Amino acid sequence: MRSLWKGHIRFSMVTIPIRLYNAVDSGSSLRFNQLHKEDNGRVRYEKVCRSCGENLGGNDIVKGYEYAPDEYVIVEDEDFEKVKVKSSRIIEIEGFVSTGEVDVSLYDTPYFAGPDGEVAVKVYALLAGALQESGKLGVGRLVLRDREDMVLIGCQEQGLVVYKVRYPQFLRSVGDVPGLADGEVSPEELKLAQSLVDSMTRSLSEIEMRDAYHDAVREMIDAKVAGREVVTAGEEEVAPVVDIMTALKESIELAKGEARPMERATGESAEEAEEVESAARKTA
């Protein structure tokens, strides 16, 4: 695994040499090329001016910010140089916060942080253990590719994970979503819904987390390469729920049925098997 950044995490007087690694494997994504329908030639894009229709090269193009309709201020590369954040190889932890205090919408890009050299191993493990035991996240800033981002530093399986986070000022409020204030539920409906939630509660490890669409597209591509017919999956029809109470009760019964003990090959249930084993122990 190749590192993309090398520096230090520092909190108070403690400094940890680290390396950052991409936590997301972007190489696994499927990529498509646009081709000419007639001869499968790769499509090349040309930049054309909308005003005069002239084909433009890289030296003919500048950046412009539209501050009013069809009114632009031109921004040169030199202007960006003036506002560049001073490069730093130190993630300075400004404080620690509880994980429950951080809204999930703030999380953006995750990176793995690993110790850089033998001298970093012990102090790295010390920070990871402290974060794991306390349930806290370190808050700091990371300068990556001339841009400064707020980051959260947490512990995952004895390793440190650095999460680049979104700034709250750029997030919309969920309260702006239309229709949220229109829904009213009765106490009975709420109680049944909570019972359904409880009956369906399980560990995250028991739920398959796999990109089914990626697998289906990969299978479709393999079929076309092999000259096989591509089979279309049927679309599930969803009927609207009219009687909420009945739907909740039936859902609870269904969830309870799926959660009952597995039966042995002989047909006896787990409870029956336990009674047989208990009787056998008493007679032994």
Order of alpha helices (4+ residues) and beta strands (2+ residues): beta-beta-beta-beta-beta-beta-alpha-beta-beta-beta-alpha-beta-beta-beta-alpha-alpha-alpha-alpha
